[in-house]
Amino acid sequence: MRILLTGAFGQLGFALNKVLDKVSYHEIIRTGRSIPFGQKGMVLDIQNKVHLKEVVKSTEPELIINLAAITNVDACEQYPELAREINIAGLQHICDVFDGKIIHLSTDYVFDGESGPYGENDQTCPISVYGKTKLASERILLDNNPDHLVIRGNVLYDYPTLSKASFLNWVVSSLIEDKEINVVEDQINNPTWARSMADVINLCISNDLNGIVHWGDADHVNRFDFAKMIAERFSLNSRLIKPILTKELGQTAPRPLQSGLMTTKIVKMLDVIPPSISDCLEEISI
Ligand SMILES: NC(=O)c1ccc[n+]([C@@H]2O[C@H](COP(=O)([O-])OP(=O)(O)OC[C@H]3O[C@@H](n4cnc5c(N)ncnc54)[C@H](OP(=O)(O)O)[C@@H]3O)[C@@H](O)[C@H]2O)c1
């Protein structure tokens, strides 16, 4: 199948390309706002509908996986118009110019974090601009065609050299530089290795899933404990990690606290087992 990835040079894009590239019957078209040095791909900004239409026409994909988004939660709060232009209007552009199947990535930030982990049928109630834009994009996608698929994830991590969106990179590089870091102990999620998400996206493609599904790895932990696990795995100084409360951080955007995603539905549909954090960390080398 010919698959076009938007935002292909982000954290998940790299992991997904690695997984899909190994499937002999897939042809992957990687697109990004810019192409990192040494990588192959096409320049594509999903805000530019005219160019998007041309790229779709010239490459004739059978499936588009939309990973393009502004993922910096505080930047979304600061620049809500830009967040809407990329996260909502960008997806609308894809729906407007492409007739085939679309898989779109969304987030547990569509929930308020009062009573997670959340199932697919739980009431959404985003508390940040980022969460609101992602929820609006989900609705656009499924109103356009209920056969499309939304996959919600949370706290994706990896050790990418080129993407900025990795918690693991931040923890590792800070500790290597002997820098003390404050990590929140009151935000609970199920952190998910980008490779684990990529494997599940691959299965969603082959099983032609539609609607909304949640994917997250097995362990529900607070961010402070997750940082400690990272330090332990890479033999770094965990005493540099200090617990802090979200309200003490004074971040621009509010964060869901008791969040995370339940995976019962997808586990049943695909017969998959979410991996543990320690198994995933074991497979990552820095
Ligand atoms: N990271 C997480 O914890 C997490 C959790 C749940 C869901 N998700 C979702 O998963 C998807 C992938 O996230 P990620 O972790 O891979 O984040 P990421 O590393 O920030 O990747 C997002 C990519 O989108 C690109 N992009 C931004 N605006 C664009 C535009 N107008 N046109 C084309 N590309 C654009 C970015 O390029 P630039 O580098 O040029 O900005 C970046 O390469 C996103 O939809 C995100 O909302 C992420």
PDBQT file of the ligand as one rigid body, heavy atoms in Angstrom, charges set to zero:
ROOT
HETATM    1  N1  LIG A 301       4.410  13.359  21.857  1.00  0.00    +0.000 N 
HETATM    2  C1  LIG A 301       3.404  12.881  22.576  1.00  0.00    +0.000 C 
HETATM    3  O1  LIG A 301       3.529  12.633  23.778  1.00  0.00    +0.000 OA
HETATM    4  C2  LIG A 301       2.076  12.616  21.940  1.00  0.00    +0.000 A 
HETATM    5  C3  LIG A 301       1.047  12.059  22.722  1.00  0.00    +0.000 A 
HETATM    6  C4  LIG A 301      -0.193  11.796  22.116  1.00  0.00    +0.000 A 
HETATM    7  C5  LIG A 301      -0.407  12.115  20.788  1.00  0.00    +0.000 A 
HETATM    8  N2  LIG A 301       0.595  12.677  20.064  1.00  0.00    +0.000 N 
HETATM    9  C6  LIG A 301       0.312  13.006  18.665  1.00  0.00    +0.000 C 
HETATM   10  O2  LIG A 301       1.143  12.220  17.837  1.00  0.00    +0.000 OA
HETATM   11  C7  LIG A 301       1.485  12.953  16.651  1.00  0.00    +0.000 C 
HETATM   12  C8  LIG A 301       2.992  12.926  16.454  1.00  0.00    +0.000 C 
HETATM   13  O3  LIG A 301       3.616  13.514  17.587  1.00  0.00    +0.000 OA
HETATM   14  P1  LIG A 301       5.178  13.449  17.854  1.00  0.00    +0.000 P 
HETATM   15  O4  LIG A 301       5.374  12.945  19.238  1.00  0.00    +0.000 OA
HETATM   16  O5  LIG A 301       5.867  12.771  16.744  1.00  0.00    +0.000 OA
HETATM   17  O6  LIG A 301       5.509  15.002  17.888  1.00  0.00    +0.000 OA
HETATM   18  P2  LIG A 301       6.617  15.838  17.110  1.00  0.00    +0.000 P 
HETATM   19  O7  LIG A 301       7.937  15.191  17.252  1.00  0.00    +0.000 OA
HETATM   20  O8  LIG A 301       6.439  17.253  17.565  1.00  0.00    +0.000 OA
HETATM   21  O9  LIG A 301       6.173  15.706  15.577  1.00  0.00    +0.000 OA
HETATM   22  C9  LIG A 301       5.222  16.524  14.986  1.00  0.00    +0.000 C 
HETATM   23  C10 LIG A 301       5.713  16.841  13.607  1.00  0.00    +0.000 C 
HETATM   24  O10 LIG A 301       4.739  17.643  12.943  1.00  0.00    +0.000 OA
HETATM   25  C11 LIG A 301       5.434  18.597  12.166  1.00  0.00    +0.000 C 
HETATM   26  N3  LIG A 301       4.610  19.752  11.834  1.00  0.00    +0.000 N 
HETATM   27  C12 LIG A 301       4.211  20.779  12.609  1.00  0.00    +0.000 A 
HETATM   28  N4  LIG A 301       3.468  21.631  11.902  1.00  0.00    +0.000 NA
HETATM   29  C13 LIG A 301       3.387  21.146  10.640  1.00  0.00    +0.000 A 
HETATM   30  C14 LIG A 301       2.773  21.581   9.461  1.00  0.00    +0.000 A 
HETATM   31  N5  LIG A 301       2.081  22.719   9.408  1.00  0.00    +0.000 N 
HETATM   32  N6  LIG A 301       2.887  20.815   8.349  1.00  0.00    +0.000 NA
HETATM   33  C15 LIG A 301       3.598  19.665   8.358  1.00  0.00    +0.000 A 
HETATM   34  N7  LIG A 301       4.224  19.207   9.457  1.00  0.00    +0.000 NA
HETATM   35  C16 LIG A 301       4.118  19.942  10.591  1.00  0.00    +0.000 A 
HETATM   36  C17 LIG A 301       6.605  19.002  13.041  1.00  0.00    +0.000 C 
HETATM   37  O11 LIG A 301       7.589  19.632  12.251  1.00  0.00    +0.000 OA
HETATM   38  P3  LIG A 301       8.522  20.802  12.843  1.00  0.00    +0.000 P 
HETATM   39  O12 LIG A 301       9.646  20.071  13.502  1.00  0.00    +0.000 OA
HETATM   40  O13 LIG A 301       8.875  21.560  11.623  1.00  0.00    +0.000 OA
HETATM   41  O14 LIG A 301       7.696  21.600  13.803  1.00  0.00    +0.000 OA
HETATM   42  C18 LIG A 301       7.023  17.641  13.594  1.00  0.00    +0.000 C 
HETATM   43  O15 LIG A 301       7.946  17.024  12.717  1.00  0.00    +0.000 OA
HETATM   44  C19 LIG A 301       0.881  14.342  16.829  1.00  0.00    +0.000 C 
HETATM   45  O16 LIG A 301      -0.371  14.385  16.175  1.00  0.00    +0.000 OA
HETATM   46  C20 LIG A 301       0.628  14.444  18.324  1.00  0.00    +0.000 C 
HETATM   47  O17 LIG A 301      -0.445  15.307  18.621  1.00  0.00    +0.000 OA
HETATM   48  C21 LIG A 301       1.829  12.925  20.594  1.00  0.00    +0.000 A 
ENDROOT
TORSDOF 0
